[in-house]
């Protein structure tokens, strides 16, 4: 729990059980802040992804549904997370939750349904919801993985300042002598090679990948098995093929991205910029990871779906805050910590870790984050690198306890 005392915990549960409080109200003020932060940057990436919250171990919770093809019970969550063009987390633009009353049906049966009756319709709904309030920005780019390879998403109306950057999962029919997307793109000229730093994940360590890039414009045909083919028209998009060259034996999944975009590809620099922006898609996975591993949302034992959704909205804000602290310290290490910490917070940190320091100047953001991480168990040795989300999360909790103790001592 984010609440570190019994009274704070009780207050949180009362808040989530209050019928006058809604999920939209919880997220509304946060979204206003996201829009404000977005106005300070030229490019905003609106990244969509879906995750499952598994509450199978809490059978007394009402309102759960199937979350996959097994008997697991929980809630499906589709989020749109805003990230700046340089990779800084800005916050949650939209979140949609639902449950399945039964296990998902067969693929052939799902294909016969109109898009409005499919779960994939959430991608279109979220795109339109995410754009609210962002019309004055220079550029908004909607980013999605292979699950976003939906023909209707290519064709859905967007604001004039927005673009698509989606990973293609189907070898679609195209207007070309080779007939299909992948062979068409594989014969396109190589635009260049470059390197990209790949963050570690549970399956493989961090590495510097050497990439080969091709790109061209294609016209994608309406799928032949579409339930309403006459309602759609072929879509002309730019397509980028990114392939990793000579990966080491440790790399189990070499990079091979097939990207469809409305961004320009006239120069190698434009194409490479699109690839870099797509590489930030993993930040929404970190957002969901923070919800589950850092905030431990799946450990909540609430009685109803309504309370769970309010808790999810609350923890989504907490998860963004945690990510923002972590990445701001990495992107702007020398900035003043006053951007994210109150006067009492950073003074208490300095008193604990640098008691002989009498400077009135606040420490740097990186130094403050290292102190917070040390509260959470980070050793800060020379070869330890930057602290991670878990240690900063634990450290923030201990910092709040220290602040409360200091306030009680001052009153006694």
Order of alpha helices (4+ residues) and beta strands (2+ residues): alpha-alpha-beta-beta-beta-beta-alpha-alpha-beta-alpha-beta-alpha-beta-beta-beta-beta-alpha-alpha-alpha-alpha-alpha-alpha
